[in-house]
Amino acid sequence: MSHIAKPVAHHSALPKNALGYTVRDYEGGMSTLCAGCGHDSITAALIQACWQLAIEPHKVAKMSGIGCSSKTPAYFLRQAHGINAVHGRMPSIATGANAANRELYYIGVSGDGDSLSIGFGQFAHAIRRNVDMLYLIENNGVYGLTKGQFSASADIGSRAKKGEINEQPPIDPVLTALSLGCGFVARSFSGDKEQLVPLIEAGLRHRGFALIDVVSPCVAFNDHEGSTKSYAHTREFYHPAIHADFIEPKAEIRTAYGRGKPMPVTLHDGSTIVLRKIDVDHDPTDRSRAFAYLERHREANEIVTGLLYIEEEGRDLHALNHSVPGTLVSAREHTDQNAILDEVQARYR
Amino acid sequence: MSRRVNDFTLKLATVNGTGSASANSLLMKAIFRMGVPVMGKNYFPSNIQGLPTWYEIRVTEAGYLTRSGRVDLMVAMNPETFGKDYAEITPGGYLLYDSTWPRTRELTRDDVQVIGVPLAEMVNHQFADARTRILMKNIAYVGALAALLDLDMDVIEDSLKKTFGKKKAKLVDANMQAVKLGLDYTREHYDCPLPLHVERTDLTEGHVIIDGNTTAALGAMLAGATVGAWYPITPSTSLMDAFKKYCEKYRTNADGQREFCIIQAEDELAAIGMVMGAGWMGARAFTPTSGPGISLMNEFISFGYYTELPAVLFDIQRVGPSTGMPTRTQQGDLTECAYAGHGDTRHICLYPADPGEAFRFAVRAFDLAEHFQTPVFVVSDLDIGMNEWMVPELKWDEDYRPNRGKVLSADQLEQLTGRFERYLDPDNDGIPFRTLPGVHPKGAFFTRGSGHSKHGIYTEDAAEYQEVMDRLKRKFHTARRHVPAPMIERAHASASGKTARATRCGVLTIGSCDVAVREALKKLKSEGTELDYCRVCAFPFTEEVERFLKEHEIVFVVEQNRDAQLRGMLMVETETSAERLVSILHYNGLPIASSHVENAVLSYLDRGQVA
């Protein structure tokens, strides 16, 4: 969470979004992560996405747990409130915050240690409750802040910097989320901003829990030969299955990109995400086929990326709760307390 | 036995899951509705069906709503515990048992009068269905007791009608048949009523019989809490059940939309996280739990203390350590709640003594949590939370306005020059201003459990870290002036305008010990021993508590745990020397009895340690 304040420099030449903000207005403090850390690229993608969507920065709530990834909310959206919860417990903070105030965008940034080990239970249950939030896992297969222990996402056969070989099977957040009924499941790579930015945009606009597992190499402890979460390894086995273009409600659909037919999916707020199959084999609206597809490519050691599954009909926490519209922030003031007490106590007399 | 009208204790030994709880509740309600103050305690197993369970009812015209330590009439319906139950009867008392299976050879005591009623035989003759027979056998002993204790049959019938309502009106007739079986047989075979019996009075006017989890839930609802997160745990579960029930009724609009959100969490770790998340947003949020839950929540409680997030926790204490005895009562979490969390932490705690106070302290807790921006504990217990107590009807103070604390509005933030700084102390009371997410861009700051400066910025700087910790201490000190003052009752009346002369010894206690200590004090007074009384209502301890400790040479500290936790806290927090604080402890899982306190005080004084 350490950061250094960054001077706000405005260049008249920078383009402005619908709110009149430049991309600089979406930045935060200076990162104190290692030079070349994948997490910083993800931060940049988040800034880009929020700027493009012209979200009012203070209408965002940034949340994280503990670890390198969890430091990053200090590095974007300086006008947004942030909270750095205890290790692995960001999902519960997000759940309670969203229960109280559904009118904000919720961005949770977590890591593989935070979400797949200590916080695995909370991660699963936030999905199950379909909390309306964007949940990013900055996944590097390693504990960085404690200097190089394997995390639960380390692949079998992956070698640690000190030479140890991991023999336990990894927990895959994408397969986990799919099996828990998550309505927005994506994987990306910190090195592919072109893929990541529209995924973030769509995830922010999706109503319900949107998971993006982002492979984000740790240059200090897991970028060596033999690691399956290094830049080199990720680039070699990178397998984009789907490209997503996020389209605002009124904007025109851009020229076709990638190969395969465009598949527009309308999000609840009227915006569209246009998916283009890169691999014609994959159908991102069919959960069981998505499983089979992921399994097949996992066996071939390929890292499948893109929006892997989407389902827009899910009911989020508030729909399931039958909440009143608006927030529950103001204490509900009853006006007839003594009448209520009278009625309630009748059966206790 | 001599006449004991409206002043005796009966205990009912039954098997759980047989409907005895309804029968006992019916009995207690009937006595209450005859205008006689009554205490009911349920000693139930952590089990759904088949284990021994007891219900103790004290009929007390004098209003001693506490265990006396006597059993004047034992209703022994459980063969498994018969021997022990029979042995427990106070000399001169009575035994009522099911004489379908006579126990002539076991009944050897000549100081107990035996009343045998063939309940099973009569009920089996009357009812065909097996389950009905089990249920009605219990209702039949209510009939026998109605005869022995001279209970008003109209009241019993009305109570049954009230219980079953119009939908199950048929059950009223069946139950009344069972009641009459017991009643008629007993009247025919024994001299009724017994010398100990109930006579109608009007001392329960304006009172209700209610449990403290229900009242705490009502307090939370009327205080405006909108988010509740919890993980089921005995004995706190009924608090959220009640909150849900009342919110569904009073907080659901005409379209069926809820003005509340209750989340059953995956565990207590998550429940408290949800409460803190909601508190971060500015909502009034709470979690009910018990000791094991507080243990799990410690990390987040430390976080909430340091980041200054409001949260309300209800700890309905049960017997520890570990899983302990989940359905028995104790005050074993006093220290745990006061100092929960790693690092230097301390928390505002409120200690209700009965369901009425659980209601008022629930409301107060939300105000304190927001005013001081910190987790606040309502430290109740199983006895208060799950037993039904006779208390004055709950009333709402119409002048109450929620205290939402120092929160900057959008307008105030708009007018702010320079940046908002989260952890300053502008009013010199240790309480900073806070802002809520989504209100204004200028209000943004980072809530972090890691080291932070008064500006809310990450720090590892020695002086900056310490400055915040010192302010937090100041804030806690300020709370001394805002938490509920202790209840103090002096043995000597105060002379006009002057403080009463203190007695040499005093008694200090906490929470649900109150009623037992009060009765003990009255008895001691009648025997010539006068003691001033102080009941601590909150942590931090207020000045009144300190003064009480200073004024008395010896202070008996009465509490329900093994390790004298309250006494330890008093020593640490007030620097009272150990030899002046004499512990009276009770920690076997049953609510403390007045006789226990009385005997302990007398035996200490008899030892001549205090002239």
Boltz contact constraints between the chains, C-beta under 6 A:
constraints:
  - contact:
      token1: [A, 1]
      token2: [B, 448]
      max_distance: 6.0
  - contact:
      token1: [A, 1]
      token2: [B, 450]
      max_distance: 6.0
  - contact:
      token1: [A, 1]
      token2: [B, 458]
      max_distance: 6.0
  - contact:
      token1: [A, 2]
      token2: [B, 458]
      max_distance: 6.0
  - contact:
      token1: [A, 58]
      token2: [B, 441]
      max_distance: 6.0
  - contact:
      token1: [A, 59]
      token2: [B, 438]
      max_distance: 6.0
  - contact:
      token1: [A, 61]
      token2: [B, 437]
      max_distance: 6.0
  - contact:
      token1: [A, 74]
      token2: [B, 446]
      max_distance: 6.0
  - contact:
      token1: [A, 79]
      token2: [B, 441]
      max_distance: 6.0
  - contact:
      token1: [A, 79]
      token2: [B, 444]
      max_distance: 6.0
  - contact:
      token1: [A, 80]
      token2: [B, 444]
      max_distance: 6.0
  - contact:
      token1: [A, 81]
      token2: [B, 437]
      max_distance: 6.0
  - contact:
      token1: [A, 81]
      token2: [B, 444]
      max_distance: 6.0
  - contact:
      token1: [A, 82]
      token2: [B, 446]
      max_distance: 6.0
  - contact:
      token1: [A, 83]
      token2: [B, 280]
      max_distance: 6.0
  - contact:
      token1: [A, 83]
      token2: [B, 447]
      max_distance: 6.0
  - contact:
      token1: [A, 84]
      token2: [B, 448]
      max_distance: 6.0
  - contact:
      token1: [A, 86]
      token2: [B, 299]
      max_distance: 6.0
  - contact:
      token1: [A, 86]
      token2: [B, 300]
      max_distance: 6.0
  - contact:
      token1: [A, 86]
      token2: [B, 303]
      max_distance: 6.0
  - contact:
      token1: [A, 89]
      token2: [B, 273]
      max_distance: 6.0
  - contact:
      token1: [A, 92]
      token2: [B, 270]
      max_distance: 6.0
  - contact:
      token1: [A, 92]
      token2: [B, 273]
      max_distance: 6.0
  - contact:
      token1: [A, 92]
      token2: [B, 274]
      max_distance: 6.0
  - contact:
      token1: [A, 93]
      token2: [B, 273]
      max_distance: 6.0
  - contact:
      token1: [A, 93]
      token2: [B, 277]
      max_distance: 6.0
  - contact:
      token1: [A, 95]
      token2: [B, 274]
      max_distance: 6.0
  - contact:
      token1: [A, 96]
      token2: [B, 274]
      max_distance: 6.0
  - contact:
      token1: [A, 96]
      token2: [B, 275]
      max_distance: 6.0
  - contact:
      token1: [A, 96]
      token2: [B, 277]
      max_distance: 6.0
  - contact:
      token1: [A, 96]
      token2: [B, 278]
      max_distance: 6.0
  - contact:
      token1: [A, 97]
      token2: [B, 277]
      max_distance: 6.0
  - contact:
      token1: [A, 97]
      token2: [B, 280]
      max_distance: 6.0
  - contact:
      token1: [A, 97]
      token2: [B, 281]
      max_distance: 6.0
  - contact:
      token1: [A, 99]
      token2: [B, 227]
      max_distance: 6.0
  - contact:
      token1: [A, 99]
      token2: [B, 261]
      max_distance: 6.0
  - contact:
      token1: [A, 99]
      token2: [B, 278]
      max_distance: 6.0
  - contact:
      token1: [A, 100]
      token2: [B, 227]
      max_distance: 6.0
  - contact:
      token1: [A, 100]
      token2: [B, 278]
      max_distance: 6.0
  - contact:
      token1: [A, 100]
      token2: [B, 281]
      max_distance: 6.0
  - contact:
      token1: [A, 100]
      token2: [B, 283]
      max_distance: 6.0
  - contact:
      token1: [A, 101]
      token2: [B, 281]
      max_distance: 6.0
  - contact:
      token1: [A, 104]
      token2: [B, 438]
      max_distance: 6.0
  - contact:
      token1: [A, 121]
      token2: [B, 266]
      max_distance: 6.0
  - contact:
      token1: [A, 122]
      token2: [B, 270]
      max_distance: 6.0
  - contact:
      token1: [A, 125]
      token2: [B, 266]
      max_distance: 6.0
  - contact:
      token1: [A, 321]
      token2: [B, 261]
      max_distance: 6.0
  - contact:
      token1: [A, 322]
      token2: [B, 257]
      max_distance: 6.0
  - contact:
      token1: [A, 322]
      token2: [B, 258]
      max_distance: 6.0
  - contact:
      token1: [A, 323]
      token2: [B, 258]
      max_distance: 6.0
  - contact:
      token1: [A, 324]
      token2: [B, 257]
      max_distance: 6.0
  - contact:
      token1: [A, 324]
      token2: [B, 259]
      max_distance: 6.0
  - contact:
      token1: [A, 328]
      token2: [B, 226]
      max_distance: 6.0
  - contact:
      token1: [A, 328]
      token2: [B, 283]
      max_distance: 6.0
  - contact:
      token1: [A, 329]
      token2: [B, 281]
      max_distance: 6.0
  - contact:
      token1: [A, 329]
      token2: [B, 282]
      max_distance: 6.0
  - contact:
      token1: [A, 329]
      token2: [B, 283]
      max_distance: 6.0
  - contact:
      token1: [A, 331]
      token2: [B, 224]
      max_distance: 6.0
  - contact:
      token1: [A, 331]
      token2: [B, 284]
      max_distance: 6.0
  - contact:
      token1: [A, 331]
      token2: [B, 402]
      max_distance: 6.0
  - contact:
      token1: [A, 332]
      token2: [B, 224]
      max_distance: 6.0
  - contact:
      token1: [A, 332]
      token2: [B, 226]
      max_distance: 6.0
  - contact:
      token1: [A, 332]
      token2: [B, 259]
      max_distance: 6.0
  - contact:
      token1: [A, 333]
      token2: [B, 224]
      max_distance: 6.0
  - contact:
      token1: [A, 334]
      token2: [B, 222]
      max_distance: 6.0
  - contact:
      token1: [A, 337]
      token2: [B, 222]
      max_distance: 6.0
  - contact:
      token1: [A, 337]
      token2: [B, 396]
      max_distance: 6.0
  - contact:
      token1: [A, 338]
      token2: [B, 396]
      max_distance: 6.0
  - contact:
      token1: [A, 340]
      token2: [B, 250]
      max_distance: 6.0
  - contact:
      token1: [A, 341]
      token2: [B, 394]
      max_distance: 6.0
  - contact:
      token1: [A, 341]
      token2: [B, 396]
      max_distance: 6.0
  - contact:
      token1: [A, 345]
      token2: [B, 208]
      max_distance: 6.0
  - contact:
      token1: [A, 345]
      token2: [B, 393]
      max_distance: 6.0
  - contact:
      token1: [A, 348]
      token2: [B, 208]
      max_distance: 6.0
  - contact:
      token1: [A, 348]
      token2: [B, 209]
      max_distance: 6.0
  - contact:
      token1: [A, 348]
      token2: [B, 210]
      max_distance: 6.0
  - contact:
      token1: [A, 349]
      token2: [B, 208]
      max_distance: 6.0
